[in-house]
């Protein structure tokens, strides 16, 4: 009683085949990327706005680092008096 053999009718349909290693690796990579994106945007209502602010800040920092005093005469002057 209770024999579970694939040669008995219908049991072969219940066998689950595992995906090949390459497909499994792709699925795991996609799931990891999705989790990372969800974690990075957790608590943020408008992720596009945050990205725009980040880019603007980077551009501002880049601009301020490339801009220097022209002829060595830029910047604030201190008066001693």
ABEGO torsion letter per residue (X at the ends): XGBBBAABBGAAAABBBBBBAAAAAAAAAAAAAAAAAAAAABGBABAAAAAAAAAAAAAAAAAAAABBBBGGABEBBBBBX
